[in-house]
Amino acid sequence: MGKRGFFAILIIATLISLAVFFIIFYLVNPYTTTWITILVFYSDLIILLTSVLTIIIFYFRSNALSGQTNQLPFSQSLRQGFLISIVGIGLLLLKAGRILNLWDGILLIIVVILIEFYYKK
């Protein structure tokens, strides 16, 4: 499957997860809901953030390399979008658990940066 197929799947996933996000955001009371709804919310948010960040990163990379999209690896943009969304969701989960402080946030960011350096080719 080429980059067009990956982008089609990514855009469809973005639209579906955006619809689910707004449905949960407007119809669910977070104080009286079950843990399953919160799990669906966070998993949907990670899909939404990953897909949007992947599209943005790939777009900026393709413009930086003057439109040479045939030489750009899509997997790098997907990995970086996923890792950035992991940082965002991790910070939200720490904040929801009321255990987020400056050092925990910095440590989470450092761990994700180290993971990126490990997988960077």
C-alpha positions as CSV (number, residue, x, y, z in Angstrom):
1,M,0.0,0.0,0.0
2,G,1.4,3.4,-0.9
3,K,1.3,6.7,0.9
4,R,-2.1,7.5,-0.6
5,G,-3.6,4.5,1.0
6,F,-2.0,5.3,4.4
7,F,-3.3,8.8,4.2
8,A,-6.8,7.7,3.3
9,I,-6.8,5.3,6.3
10,L,-5.4,8.1,8.5
11,I,-7.9,10.7,7.4
12,I,-10.8,8.2,8.0
13,A,-9.4,7.3,11.4
14,T,-9.2,11.1,12.2
15,L,-12.7,11.8,11.2
16,I,-14.2,8.8,13.1
17,S,-12.2,9.5,16.2
18,L,-13.1,13.2,16.0
19,A,-16.8,12.3,15.9
20,V,-16.4,9.9,18.9
21,F,-14.4,12.5,20.8
22,F,-17.2,15.2,20.4
23,I,-19.9,12.7,21.3
24,I,-18.1,11.7,24.5
25,F,-17.2,15.3,25.3
26,Y,-20.7,16.6,25.0
27,L,-22.8,13.7,26.2
28,V,-20.9,12.1,29.0
29,N,-20.6,13.5,32.6
30,P,-17.0,12.6,33.7
31,Y,-18.0,12.6,37.4
32,T,-20.7,10.0,37.1
33,T,-19.4,7.8,34.3
34,T,-17.8,4.3,34.5
35,W,-14.2,3.5,33.9
36,I,-15.0,2.0,30.5
37,T,-16.1,5.3,29.2
38,I,-13.0,7.0,30.5
39,L,-10.9,4.2,28.8
40,V,-12.8,4.8,25.5
41,F,-12.2,8.6,25.9
42,Y,-8.4,8.2,26.4
43,S,-8.0,5.6,23.7
44,D,-10.0,7.7,21.2
45,L,-7.9,10.8,22.2
46,I,-4.7,8.9,21.5
47,I,-5.9,7.9,18.1
48,L,-7.1,11.4,17.3
49,L,-3.8,13.0,18.4
50,T,-1.7,10.5,16.6
51,S,-3.4,10.9,13.3
52,V,-3.5,14.7,13.5
53,L,0.1,15.0,14.5
54,T,1.2,12.5,11.9
55,I,-0.5,14.5,9.2
56,I,1.0,17.8,10.5
57,I,4.5,16.3,10.8
58,F,4.5,14.8,7.4
59,Y,3.2,18.0,5.8
60,F,5.9,20.1,7.4
61,R,8.6,17.6,6.5
62,S,7.4,17.5,2.9
63,N,7.5,21.3,2.7
64,A,10.9,21.4,4.3
65,L,12.2,19.0,1.6
66,S,10.5,21.0,-1.1
67,G,7.8,18.5,-1.9
68,Q,9.9,15.4,-2.4
69,T,7.2,13.2,-0.8
70,N,8.5,10.0,-2.5
71,Q,11.6,10.1,-0.4
72,L,9.9,10.8,2.9
73,P,9.3,7.9,5.2
74,F,5.8,7.9,6.4
75,S,6.7,5.6,9.3
76,Q,8.9,8.3,10.9
77,S,6.0,10.7,11.0
78,L,3.7,8.1,12.4
79,R,6.1,7.1,15.1
80,Q,6.8,10.7,16.1
81,G,3.1,11.6,16.1
82,F,2.4,8.6,18.3
83,L,5.2,9.4,20.7
84,I,4.1,13.1,21.0
85,S,0.5,11.9,21.7
86,I,1.8,9.5,24.3
87,V,3.4,12.4,26.1
88,G,0.2,14.4,26.0
89,I,-2.0,11.5,27.2
90,G,0.6,10.6,29.9
91,L,0.5,14.2,31.2
92,L,-3.3,14.1,31.2
93,L,-3.4,10.8,33.1
94,L,-0.9,12.1,35.6
95,K,-2.9,15.3,36.0
96,A,-6.1,13.3,36.4
97,G,-4.5,11.2,39.1
98,R,-3.3,14.4,40.8
99,I,0.3,13.2,40.7
100,L,1.7,15.5,38.0
101,N,4.5,17.7,39.1
102,L,7.3,19.3,37.1
103,W,9.8,16.5,37.6
104,D,7.4,13.8,36.6
105,G,6.5,15.7,33.4
106,I,10.1,16.2,32.6
107,L,10.9,12.6,33.2
108,L,8.1,11.5,30.9
109,I,9.4,13.7,28.1
110,I,13.0,12.5,28.6
111,V,11.8,8.9,28.4
112,V,9.9,9.5,25.1
113,I,12.9,11.4,23.7
114,L,15.2,8.5,24.5
115,I,12.7,6.1,22.8
116,E,12.8,8.3,19.7
117,F,16.6,8.3,19.7
118,Y,16.6,4.5,20.0
119,Y,14.4,4.0,17.0
120,K,15.8,6.8,14.9
121,K,17.8,5.5,12.0
